[in-house]
Amino acid sequence: MDAHMTKQMRITDYLDIIEEIGPDFAARAATRNETDEFVADNFADLKERKFFSAMVPHELGGGGVAHSEMCTIIRKIAHYCPSTALTLSMHLHLIAASRFNYHNGNPGQVLLEKVVADELIMVSTGAGDWLNSSGEMTKVDGGYLVNAKKGFASGSLAGNIFMTSSCYKDPEEGWQVLHFPIPKTAEGVSIEENWQAMGMRNTGSHMAVFKDVFVPEEAVGLKRPRGEYHPVWNVILTVALPLIMSAYVGIAEAAADIVRDSARKRTKNHKLDGHLPYLFGEMENSLITAQVMHKNMVAITNDFEFTPSTNMASDILAHKTVIANAVSATTTKAIEASGGYGYLRVTPLERLFRDSFASQFHPLHEKKQHSFTGRLAMGLDPVEVPEFD
């Protein structure tokens, strides 16, 4: 494999690898259905094959996979193990933001080179933070001490670096949010293994705990006013959400494949159940909605060739809402079309159904997205800034 990986990889090479290791992912997913065990062995397989550096540009030693191609790869992995696909997307969206910055003359190259050198795994802790962030920072000589608990840190057990943020009350500028990396090996870092969810049970989205963790001043990559919408999100949302939603479109496709295959194997009499064509038609319409909207979303990102704007971020967020609803509708109709069998845990459908509903909880939640997009349409700022003590 090492010799194989020295040549320049193409997307077909990565897809071939998934075809090779995917059945093992699927078998493990089935056995883990009753556990909250992290997909560590799947991550080890992906790390060996350099999937974590796949989207780093060729000139920096990475695989050079395009953003749109990586969306296809994540969709494919989701057919075998949704938890693996989603957790991989969490790492890759950080790589995508760094790659965009690198291509546009902003800091990003150092992080990308570090990922290539050691096939590092990045962990995002921002899912529950949004604009306000959480935790607190105290100024000390040379930097800050951070105390915070960050939930939904997918892949935290395998991760090497946490990309996170916290709150600091500047004596002159007031409340700010500071963004910075924290190595997992830093003193004061621990993982509270509390991930017990309805779906996506194996993403290892545990609580990252930072207790008096020192962050050097030079490690702070961004300072922004707390609660305000900052232009950095125009980049992050645009590159991140197509990758994340790829996992969910893959789930919907896998669920539809299962019930189609089952229907074609049914006896003629069962196929003639009058209601079934309608259920299958509804499922297909929902799936096509998810696929088309995701294709549009990927096209907006345009393999990093885009000019960030708040209106573009709003479009991405609106696409995310429509895709999440369509994915959930697809798996719901798949369960319904399968009859009672699809409700049983002996079939992957039940797990895919549960996994699909996690799509609702990625930023932004539907009503927050409606408000964001609606305020822009009305000529207002996209968010109303809260008051902090």
C-alpha positions in Angstrom: 0.0 0.0 0.0 2.8 2.4 0.8 4.3 2.0 -2.7 0.8 2.4 -4.2 0.3 5.6 -2.4 3.4 7.2 -3.8 1.8 7.7 -7.2 -0.5 10.6 -7.8 -4.0 9.5 -6.8 -7.2 10.1 -8.7 -10.7 10.0 -7.4 -11.2 6.6 -9.1 -8.3 5.3 -6.9 -10.0 6.5 -3.8 -13.4 5.1 -4.9 -11.7 1.7 -5.7 -10.2 1.7 -2.2 -13.7 2.3 -0.7 -15.1 -0.6 -2.7 -12.3 -2.7 -1.3 -12.6 -1.8 2.4 -16.3 -0.8 2.4 -17.7 -4.2 3.0 -15.7 -4.4 6.2 -17.0 -1.0 7.2 -20.6 -2.3 6.6 -20.0 -5.5 8.7 -18.6 -3.5 11.6 -21.5 -1.0 11.3 -24.0 -3.8 11.7 -22.3 -5.2 14.8 -22.0 -1.8 16.4 -25.7 -1.1 16.0 -26.2 -1.7 19.7 -23.1 0.1 21.0 -21.6 3.6 21.1 -18.2 2.4 20.1 -16.2 4.8 18.0 -15.2 3.6 14.5 -11.5 3.5 15.4 -10.7 0.6 13.1 -12.3 2.3 10.1 -10.3 5.4 10.9 -7.1 3.4 11.0 -7.9 1.9 7.6 -8.5 5.4 6.2 -5.4 6.8 7.8 -3.3 4.0 6.4 -4.6 4.9 2.9 -4.0 8.7 3.5 -7.7 9.8 3.3 -7.1 12.5 5.9 -4.6 14.3 3.7 -6.4 13.5 0.5 -7.8 17.0 0.0 -4.4 18.7 0.7 -3.0 20.2 -2.5 -0.5 18.1 -4.5 2.2 20.8 -4.1 2.1 20.4 -0.3 2.3 16.6 -0.5 -1.4 15.7 -0.3 -3.7 13.8 -2.5 -5.0 16.9 -4.3 -8.6 15.7 -4.4 -11.0 18.4 -5.4 -13.8 19.5 -3.1 -16.5 18.1 -5.4 -14.6 14.8 -5.6 -14.3 14.6 -1.9 -18.1 15.1 -1.6 -18.5 12.0 -3.9 -16.1 10.0 -1.8 -17.9 10.8 1.5 -21.2 9.9 -0.1 -19.8 6.5 -1.1 -18.4 5.8 2.3 -21.9 6.6 3.8 -23.3 3.7 1.8 -21.2 1.4 4.0 -20.9 3.3 7.3 -22.6 6.6 7.9 -20.7 7.3 11.2 -17.4 6.9 9.4 -18.5 9.2 6.5 -19.8 11.9 8.8 -16.8 11.9 11.1 -14.4 12.0 8.2 -16.3 15.0 6.8 -15.8 16.9 10.1 -12.0 16.6 9.7 -12.2 17.4 6.0 -14.2 20.6 6.4 -11.3 22.0 8.4 -8.9 21.0 5.7 -11.2 22.6 3.1 -11.2 25.9 5.0 -7.4 25.8 5.3 -7.1 25.0 1.6 -9.3 27.9 0.6 -7.2 30.2 2.8 -4.0 28.8 1.3 -5.2 29.4 -2.3 -6.2 32.9 -1.4 -3.0 34.0 0.3 -4.2 33.6 3.9 -2.7 31.4 6.6 -3.4 27.7 6.0 -0.3 26.2 4.5 1.4 25.3 7.9 -1.6 23.3 9.0 -2.0 21.5 5.7 1.7 20.6 5.8 1.4 19.3 9.3 -1.5 17.1 8.3 0.5 15.6 5.4 3.6 15.0 7.5 1.8 12.8 10.1 -1.6 12.2 8.6 -3.0 14.2 11.5 -6.7 14.1 12.3 -8.4 17.4 13.1 -11.4 17.7 15.4 -13.9 20.5 15.2 -15.7 21.6 18.4 -17.8 24.4 16.8 -21.1 22.6 16.2 -22.6 23.8 19.4 -20.9 27.2 19.5 -22.0 29.1 16.5 -21.6 32.9 17.0 -21.5 33.1 20.8 -19.0 30.3 21.5 -18.7 29.0 25.1 -16.2 28.6 27.9 -13.9 31.4 29.3 -10.4 32.6 28.8 -8.1 34.3 31.3 -5.2 36.4 30.1 -1.8 35.3 31.4 1.8 36.0 30.4 2.2 35.0 26.8 -1.3 33.9 26.2 -4.5 32.6 27.8 -5.8 29.9 30.1 -8.9 28.2 28.6 -11.6 26.5 30.6 -14.4 25.0 28.5 -16.4 21.9 27.7 -17.1 21.4 24.0 -19.7 18.8 23.0 -20.2 17.1 19.7 -16.5 16.8 19.1 -16.7 14.0 16.5 -13.7 11.8 16.2 -12.2 13.1 19.4 -10.8 9.7 20.4 -8.7 9.5 17.3 -8.0 13.2 16.8 -4.7 15.0 17.2 -5.7 18.6 17.2 -8.8 20.4 18.4 -9.9 23.4 16.3 -11.9 25.4 18.8 -12.8 28.7 20.2 -13.7 30.4 23.5 -14.9 33.6 25.1 -12.7 36.4 26.3 -13.8 39.7 27.8 -11.3 42.2 26.6 -11.0 45.2 29.1 -11.2 47.7 26.2 -13.1 45.9 23.4 -15.6 43.9 25.5 -16.6 40.3 24.7 -14.8 38.6 22.0 -14.5 35.1 20.6 -11.0 33.8 20.0 -10.3 30.9 17.6 -7.2 28.6 18.1 -5.9 25.0 17.8 -5.3 22.9 20.9 -3.1 19.7 20.6 -4.8 16.7 22.2 -1.6 16.1 24.1 -1.7 19.6 25.8 -1.8 19.6 29.6 -5.4 19.9 30.8 -7.1 18.3 27.8 -9.4 15.3 28.5 -12.3 13.5 26.8 -15.5 12.9 28.6 -17.0 9.8 26.8 -20.6 10.8 26.9 -21.8 10.3 23.3 -25.0 8.2 23.6 -27.3 9.2 20.7 -30.3 8.0 18.8 -28.4 7.8 15.6 -24.8 8.3 14.4 -23.9 6.3 17.5 -20.4 5.5 16.4 -19.0 9.0 15.6 -17.3 9.3 19.0 -18.8 12.8 19.3 -17.8 13.1 22.9 -17.2 16.1 25.2 -13.8 17.7 24.9 -12.8 19.2 28.2 -10.2 21.9 28.6 -9.1 22.7 32.1 -6.6 25.6 32.5 -5.2 24.8 29.0 -2.6 27.3 28.0 -3.0 28.8 24.5 -0.1 31.0 23.4 -1.0 34.4 22.0 0.5 33.5 18.6 -1.7 30.5 18.3 -4.9 32.7 18.2 -5.9 32.8 14.5 -9.0 34.9 14.8 -10.5 37.4 17.2 -14.1 38.5 16.5 -16.9 40.3 18.4 -19.0 37.8 20.3 -22.5 37.2 19.0 -21.9 39.1 15.7 -21.9 37.4 12.3 -18.3 37.5 11.0 -17.2 37.2 7.3 -15.1 34.1 8.3 -18.4 32.1 8.3 -18.9 32.9 4.6 -15.9 30.7 3.9 -16.5 28.0 6.6 -20.2 27.4 5.8 -19.6 27.4 2.0 -16.9 24.8 2.1 -18.1 22.7 5.1 -21.8 22.1 4.6 -21.5 20.3 1.2 -19.0 17.9 2.7 -21.1 17.2 5.8 -24.4 16.8 3.8 -22.6 14.4 1.5 -22.8 11.8 4.3 -26.6 12.2 4.6 -27.3 12.1 0.8 -25.3 8.8 0.9 -27.5 7.5 3.7 -30.7 8.4 1.7 -29.2 6.6 -1.4 -28.4 3.5 0.6 -31.9 3.3 2.1 -33.5 3.7 -1.3 -31.2 1.0 -2.8 -32.2 -1.5 0.0 -36.0 -1.1 -0.5 -35.7 -1.1 -4.3 -33.8 -4.4 -4.2 -36.3 -5.8 -1.8 -39.2 -4.8 -4.0 -37.8 -6.4 -7.1 -37.4 -9.7 -5.2 -41.0 -9.8 -4.1 -43.5 -12.1 -5.6 -45.8 -10.7 -8.2 -48.8 -10.6 -5.8 -46.9 -8.5 -3.3 -45.7 -6.2 -6.0 -49.3 -5.5 -6.9 -50.1 -3.9 -3.5 -51.9 -0.8 -4.7 -50.3 1.6 -2.3 -46.6 0.6 -2.9 -46.0 2.5 -6.2 -47.1 5.7 -4.4 -44.8 5.1 -1.5 -41.9 4.4 -3.8 -42.7 7.4 -5.9 -42.7 9.6 -2.9 -39.4 8.1 -1.8 -37.9 8.7 -5.2 -39.0 12.3 -5.3 -37.5 13.0 -1.9 -34.2 11.3 -2.9 -34.0 13.3 -6.2 -34.7 16.5 -4.2 -31.8 15.7 -1.9 -29.5 14.8 -4.7 -30.2 17.8 -6.9 -30.0 20.2 -4.0 -26.7 18.7 -3.0 -25.4 18.9 -6.5 -26.4 22.6 -6.5 -24.7 23.1 -3.2 -21.4 21.6 -4.4 -21.6 23.7 -7.5 -21.8 26.9 -5.3 -18.5 26.0 -3.6 -17.2 25.4 -7.2 -14.0 23.6 -6.1 -12.9 26.6 -4.0 -13.3 29.0 -6.9 -15.8 31.4 -5.2 -16.0 34.8 -3.7 -17.3 34.6 -0.2 -20.4 36.6 0.7 -23.1 36.5 3.2 -25.8 35.9 0.5 -23.8 32.9 -0.7 -23.6 31.5 2.9 -27.4 32.0 3.2 -27.9 30.0 0.0 -25.7 27.2 1.3 -27.7 27.2 4.6 -31.0 27.1 2.8 -29.8 24.2 0.6 -28.7 22.4 3.8 -32.2 22.7 5.3 -33.9 21.4 2.1 -31.4 18.5 1.9 -31.9 17.5 5.5 -35.7 17.4 5.2 -35.5 15.5 1.9 -33.0 13.0 3.4 -35.3 12.4 6.4 -38.3 12.1 4.1 -36.4 9.5 1.9 -35.5 7.2 4.8 -39.0 7.6 6.3 -40.6 6.5 3.0 -38.1 3.7 2.7 -39.1 2.4 6.1 -42.8 2.7 5.2 -42.4 1.1 1.8 -40.5 -1.8 3.3 -43.4 -2.6 5.6 -42.8 -3.7 9.2 -39.6 -5.4 8.3 -37.8 -2.1 7.9 -38.7 -1.2 11.4 -36.7 -4.1 12.8 -33.1 -3.8 13.9 -32.1 -6.8 11.8 -32.1 -4.6 8.7 -29.8 -1.6 8.0 -32.9 0.4 7.2 -33.7 1.0 10.9 -30.2 2.3 11.5 -30.1 4.5 8.3 -33.5 6.0 9.4 -32.1 7.0 12.8 -28.8 8.2 11.3 -30.6 10.4 8.8 -32.3 12.5 11.5 -28.9 13.8 12.8 -28.9 16.0 9.7 -31.3 18.4 11.4 -28.8 19.3 14.0 -25.9 20.6 12.0 -25.7 24.4 11.9 -28.0 26.0 11.2 -31.1 24.4 12.6 -34.1 24.9 10.3 -35.7 27.8 12.2 -32.4 29.6 12.7 -31.7 29.2 9.0 -35.2 30.6 8.2 -34.5 33.6 10.4 -31.0 34.1 8.9 -32.2 34.0 5.3 -35.4 35.9 6.0 -33.5 38.8 7.7 -31.2 39.1 4.7 -34.2 39.1 2.4 -35.6 42.0 4.4 -32.4 44.0 4.2 -31.4 43.3 7.8 -28.2 41.9 9.3 -28.4 38.1 9.2 -28.5 37.8 13.0 -29.6 39.9 15.9 -26.7 40.5 18.3 -27.5 39.5 21.9 -26.4 41.5 24.9 -23.8 40.0 27.2 -23.2 40.8 30.8 
